[in-house]
Amino acid sequence: MIENQLREIMEFNDEVFLRQLTTFFFENEIVPNENILDRLTSYAELLVQKNKVVNLISRKDVEHLAENHIFISAYIAKFIPEKCSTFIDIGTGGGLPGIPVSIMKPEMKGILVDSISKKIIAVGEFIDKLMLSNVKTENDRVEQPEFIMKYYNHFDLALSRGTVPLDTLVKYALPVVKQKSFIMSIKGGNINVEIDKMNENFNHIVKKCTVFELNYKPTNIKNIKEKKLVLLEINK
């Protein structure tokens, strides 16, 4: 019985998902075109199907896929500074937030990086099936000398879903972002200690730290879920 319940949770209904995603967009005054909605829905379906064999997201969270993974990753695109044309997604996992960002910002060129080969192989398959020409994958660790040499001072923006503390993210991102650049991280809960530690180590490089409260309609109007976006302005 439990296996049947789990199987039902992991099934994907594209009509239900599209309805949920469209509601989040329009409730928050974002009007994506049909191509964007179709690609995000196709990506969500690919993610759910691959998640049955590769652990890309929590299987218990599949029913909240529209809000917690696809919408929030697409939503942060509106906070990306206009001057950014290249980005790196550090620890992309199943392609989050990199794939939704690349769909929302087709003019940007991105590299999605993860050290776990089976995850990055899956992400590469998603990119091919979605026909996304503006992003590529790298199966590597961003702190490796070979990776740093390849992408030294290359990116305008480094993205992360908060997989590591802010000071660690800054340390990883600094070699591969440009002299004047940005680092963006999705976070949750109280992050004051993280910010204080980052400032202790990198206050000479982080010129500005802005924390956006990611409140949105209809399910997080007062940000009771404590979702935040940290945007760091870098000047090396």
N, C-alpha and C positions, 0 to 999 in steps of 0.2 A: 504493500500500500504506500509506504514511504517513497519507494522508487518511482511509483506512478505519479505521486505528487511532485517530486523533483522534476520528472520528465515534463509535466505540464508547465511548471514554472519556467523551464528552459526553452519551451517552444516560443516561436516568434510569430506574432500576428502583425503584418505590415500595416494593415488598415488602422488597427488600434494604436500602434506606435506613431504613425503619421498624424493621427488626430491629436495625440498627446503632445507631440513635438510642435505641431502647428499652433496649438493653444499656448504653449510657453512662449513662442516667438511673438505672436500677435498680442498677447496680454502685456508683453513688455515692449510693444511698439517697434518690433523688428519685423521687417517685411521682406523675407527672402524670396527669391524667385523659385519657380517650380523645379528648376534643375538642381538648386541647392537642397531643397527638401527631398527630392528623389535620391540624390547622392547620399545624404545623411541617413535616409531610411535604408538604402541598400547597404551602407556601411554597418549600420546597426544589425541588420540581418546576418551579414557575414561574420560579425563579431560574436553573435549569439551561437551560430552554428559551429564556428571554430572553437569557441569556449567549451564545447562538449568534450574536446580532446586535448586542448591546450589551455592551461589556467591563465586566462587573460584578465578577467574580472571575477569578482566573487559571484558564484552561481546563485547565491541567495539574493543578489542585487539585480538580477536580470529583469525582474518585474519593475524596477525603478530605473531602467536603462535610459529612458528618454530624459529624465530630469538630472540624475546624478552623474551621467557620463556624457551623453551626446549634447544635450542642451548647454550644460555648464561649460563644456569645452568650446562650443561654438559661441557662447555668450561673451567669453573673455576677448574675443576678436575685436570687439568694439573699443577695448581699452588699449589696443596696440598702437603706439605712437605712429603717426603718418609717415615719418621719415624711415621707418623700418621696411626693408625690402627682402631681407634674408633672415631665416631663423633656424635654430637647432632645438629639437625636443629631446631633452636629456632624460633617459629612463622612460622611453615611450610606452613600454609594456605592450598593450594591444593597439597602440596608435593614438593614445590619448595624452594630451589634447591635440597632438600634431595633425591628425587627419581631419577632424572637424575644422581646425584653424585653416588648413590648406584649402578646404572646400569653401569656407567663408571668405578667404583672402587669396583667390587664385593668382593674383599678381605677385604674391610673395613666393620665394623659393625656399624650400626647407629640407633639412636633413633630420631624419628620425633615428635616434640611436638607442640601442639596448644591448646589454652584454649577454643576454640569454638567447641563444641561437634560434630555438624553436619559436620564441615570441617574434623575433625580427623576421623570420621566414614567413610567419603568418601575416605580419604587417605588409611585407612585400607583396604577398598574394592579394591583400586588400587593395593596395595601391594599383596593381595591375588590373584587377577586375573593375575598379572604379574609374580607370583610365585617368588617373591623376598625374599629369605631366610635370607638376611643379614641386614634387617631393620625391626624395630617395631615402634609402635606408642604409644604416651602417651597423654591423654586428661587432661592437667594440665597447671598450670603456673609454670615456672621454678623457680620463686622466693618463691614458697610455701615451708615451712619447711619440709613437708613430701617428696616433690620431691627432695629437697636438700639432705635429709638424705638417700634417696634411691640411688642417683647418686653422692654422695660426692666424689670429686677428681677422677672422673671416666673416663672422655673423653680426648683424645689427641687434639681434634679439635672441636670448636663451629662454626657453620655456621649460616648465616642470609642473607636474601635478603634486608637488610637495612630497616627493619620495624620499628626500633627504632634508636635514635642517638647512636653514637659510645660509649659514656661514659655510657649510660644506658645498652647497650649490654655487655660491659665489666663487669659492676656490676652484671648483671644477670648470666653471664657465669662463673665468677670466682669461685663460690662454687663448680661447677660440673666439671670443667676442672682440669687436673692434675697440679702438681706444675710447671712442664715445659711443656708447651702446646702452642696452637695457636688458634687465633680467626680470622675468615674470614668473610667479609661482602661485598656484592655487593652494590655499591652506584652510584649515578648520580649527575652531576652538580658540583658546587664548595663545597668542603667538608673541607676547611681550618679551618673554625670556629669550626666544629665538632671535628677535630683532636686536635685543640688547647685546647678545653674544656676537652677532654679526657686526654690529657697530663697533664693538671693542676691537675686532680684528681687521675691519675693512673700512673704517670711517674716513680714511684718506682717499679711498677709491669710490665708495658709494656716496655720490653727491646729493642724492635725494631718495628718500624712501616714502612711498605713498601706499597706504593700505585702503583698498576699496572694500566696503561691505557689500557682498554679493546678495543683496535682497532683490527678490523678483516675484512677480505674480504668477500663478495664484497661490502657491504653496509655501512661499518663504518671504512674505511681504515685509515682516519686521526682522528678517534674518535670524529667526529663532534656531535655524540650523547652523548658525555661526560659520557660514562660508565666507572666505575672504580671498582677495587677490592682492598679492604684494607686487608692486612695481618699483624696481630699483633703477635709478639712473646712474650709469657708470662713466667715470672719466679716469682712465688708467694713467 
